[in-house]
Amino acid sequence: MPGEGPIRWADFENVRLHVGTILTAEPFPEAVKPAYKLLINFGSLGVRTSSAQITERYGPQDLVGRQVLAVVNFPPKKI
């Protein structure tokens, strides 16, 4: 089953991790599970959209200005 067991180091070397700052966080009613839609500024990489299923721990106002670590080379995916 995918995701079980260790990955190869070469696979990990292809993952591009970047720190970004959350610009906006708003409810994401179209999501299957409760989530926020996030607009994140990654500096020279630009502003990107993501989502986070963290509604039970944070309010949207708590997220704006926080920094997050994200993988930025995943292919686009419709959520």
C-alpha positions as a printed Julia matrix, in Angstrom:
79×3 Matrix{Float64}:
   0.0    0.0    0.0
   1.41   3.46  -0.9
   2.65   5.5    2.02
   3.68   2.55   4.16
   7.28   1.99   5.08
  10.31   4.15   4.48
  10.91   6.1    1.3
  14.2    6.27  -0.53
  16.5    9.21   0.24
  16.49  10.09  -3.47
  12.69  10.56  -3.28
  13.05  12.96  -0.36
  15.73  14.97  -2.17
  13.13  15.86  -4.83
  10.76  17.45  -2.3
  10.97  21.26  -2.34
  10.08  22.64   1.11
   9.59  26.4    1.49
   8.43  28.7    4.26
   5.51  30.97   3.44
   3.39  33.51   5.28
  -0.39  33.12   5.4
  -2.04  36.2    3.89
  -5.68  35.15   4.2
  -7.62  32.28   5.75
 -11.31  31.8    5.1
 -13.83  29.0    5.52
 -13.83  26.49   2.66
 -17.46  25.31   2.45
 -16.82  23.3   -0.75
 -14.39  20.98   1.07
 -15.63  17.53   2.07
 -14.22  17.92   5.59
 -14.21  21.27   7.45
 -11.23  23.28   6.22
  -9.84  26.75   5.56
  -8.78  28.05   2.17
  -5.38  29.71   2.57
  -3.56  32.27   0.47
   0.18  31.91   1.2
   3.02  34.2    0.14
   6.18  32.25  -0.72
   8.26  35.32  -1.63
  10.07  34.82  -4.92
   7.86  31.78  -5.68
   4.76  33.98  -5.53
   1.42  33.62  -3.81
  -0.22  30.2   -3.82
  -3.48  28.72  -2.6
  -3.78  25.78  -0.25
  -6.2   24.38   2.28
  -5.91  23.12   5.83
  -8.23  20.92   7.89
  -7.43  22.68  11.18
 -10.77  24.31  11.96
 -11.06  22.66  15.37
  -7.74  24.12  16.55
  -7.65  27.6   14.96
  -9.96  30.35  13.86
  -9.18  32.01  10.51
  -8.01  35.19  12.28
  -5.44  33.12  14.22
  -3.72  31.99  11.02
  -3.11  35.28   9.2
   0.55  36.28   9.54
   1.71  32.83  10.66
   4.45  31.07   8.79
   4.03  27.57   7.42
   6.32  24.99   5.87
   4.93  23.57   2.65
   5.89  21.33  -0.24
   5.77  23.59  -3.31
   6.44  21.12  -6.12
   3.36  18.93  -5.82
   1.36  18.99  -9.05
  -1.9   21.0   -8.89
  -4.79  19.03  -7.39
  -8.47  19.83  -7.26
  -9.66  19.46  -3.68
